[in-house]
Amino acid sequence: MEITEVRVSPVEEEKLKAYVSITLDNCFVIRDIKVINGNNGLFISMPSKKRKDGTFKDVAHPLNNDTRKMIEERVLREYNDVLKNRDTRV
């Protein structure tokens, strides 16, 4: 599996830093991945849906740690690149 496209939409909120969409193998899109600024730095949160009991359940998520790490590393790299490019244009 290969991430063939990453689209980052930065936001100006305290914890939420960006919404991200990724395309896998040029044929499957996952939207609404969030870049979150947590207590230990940036991490990603997969798209989720609020349940009737108030809890959240992931709509799409990796099935193993290696895949999660691969997605997180790529998304955060692209997020940082977008921020660098935005800062150099100002």
Backbone torsions as a table, in degrees:
resi	resn	phi	psi	omega
1	MET	NA	136.2	-178.9
2	GLU	-129.9	137.1	172.3
3	ILE	-82.3	113.4	-174.6
4	THR	-98.7	-14.2	176.6
5	GLU	-155.5	143.2	175.8
6	VAL	-134.1	127.0	176.3
7	ARG	-118.6	122.8	-176.5
8	VAL	-111.5	130.0	175.6
9	SER	-120.9	94.7	-179.3
10	PRO	-63.2	148.4	174.2
11	VAL	-130.3	158.1	-178.0
12	GLU	-107.1	75.2	176.4
13	GLU	-126.1	165.7	-175.3
14	GLU	-62.2	-53.9	-177.6
15	LYS	-100.5	-43.6	-179.7
16	LEU	-76.3	122.8	-175.9
17	LYS	-108.5	-24.9	-179.6
18	ALA	-168.3	155.5	166.3
19	TYR	-105.5	141.5	-176.2
20	VAL	-133.9	141.6	170.4
21	SER	-117.6	137.2	175.8
22	ILE	-122.4	148.6	174.1
23	THR	-113.6	132.5	179.0
24	LEU	-105.5	128.2	176.1
25	ASP	49.7	34.9	179.5
26	ASN	55.9	21.3	-175.6
27	CYS	-145.4	-3.5	-178.5
28	PHE	-143.4	127.3	-176.5
29	VAL	-110.5	137.8	170.7
30	ILE	-118.9	118.9	-178.5
31	ARG	-106.0	164.6	174.4
32	ASP	65.4	31.1	166.0
33	ILE	-73.2	136.7	-177.5
34	LYS	-109.2	140.7	169.2
35	VAL	-97.7	120.1	-174.8
36	ILE	-116.2	138.7	173.4
37	ASN	-95.8	99.9	-178.1
38	GLY	-96.1	-174.2	-179.5
39	ASN	-62.1	-29.2	-178.4
40	ASN	-109.3	23.6	179.0
41	GLY	106.5	-167.1	-176.4
42	LEU	-76.6	144.3	172.6
43	PHE	-151.1	168.8	178.0
44	ILE	-107.1	151.9	175.0
45	SER	-123.5	125.8	-178.3
46	MET	-73.3	159.1	-179.3
47	PRO	-59.3	139.8	-178.0
48	SER	-141.0	166.7	-178.9
49	LYS	-127.9	137.3	179.0
50	LYS	-78.7	131.1	179.6
51	ARG	-91.2	168.1	-178.6
52	LYS	-60.2	-30.1	-179.3
53	ASP	-83.1	3.3	177.3
54	GLY	92.5	-9.0	177.3
55	THR	-83.5	166.0	179.0
56	PHE	-112.7	142.3	178.3
57	LYS	-125.6	129.3	177.8
58	ASP	-59.0	136.8	176.8
59	VAL	-86.3	-38.1	177.2
60	ALA	-141.1	139.4	180.0
61	HIS	-161.6	154.9	176.6
62	PRO	-67.0	149.9	-180.0
63	LEU	-93.1	-6.5	178.1
64	ASN	-147.7	164.2	-175.9
65	ASN	-66.3	-34.3	179.8
66	ASP	-63.7	-42.3	179.6
67	THR	-68.4	-42.4	177.4
68	ARG	-59.3	-44.4	-179.8
69	LYS	-63.0	-42.9	-179.8
70	MET	-62.1	-44.9	179.5
71	ILE	-65.7	-47.8	-177.7
72	GLU	-61.3	-44.5	-179.6
73	GLU	-61.7	-43.7	-178.8
74	ARG	-67.5	-44.9	-179.2
75	VAL	-62.4	-45.7	-178.9
76	LEU	-68.0	-34.7	175.5
77	ARG	-63.2	-45.9	179.1
78	GLU	-65.3	-39.7	177.2
79	TYR	-59.8	-47.5	179.4
80	ASN	-64.0	-37.0	176.8
81	ASP	-64.3	-41.2	178.0
82	VAL	-61.8	-43.5	179.2
83	LEU	-63.6	-42.6	179.0
84	LYS	-61.8	-45.5	-179.0
85	ASN	-65.2	-37.2	178.7
86	ARG	-66.7	-40.1	-179.5
87	ASP	-69.0	-34.1	-179.2
88	THR	-75.8	-21.2	178.4
89	ARG	-82.0	-17.4	-176.4
90	VAL	-81.4	NA	NA
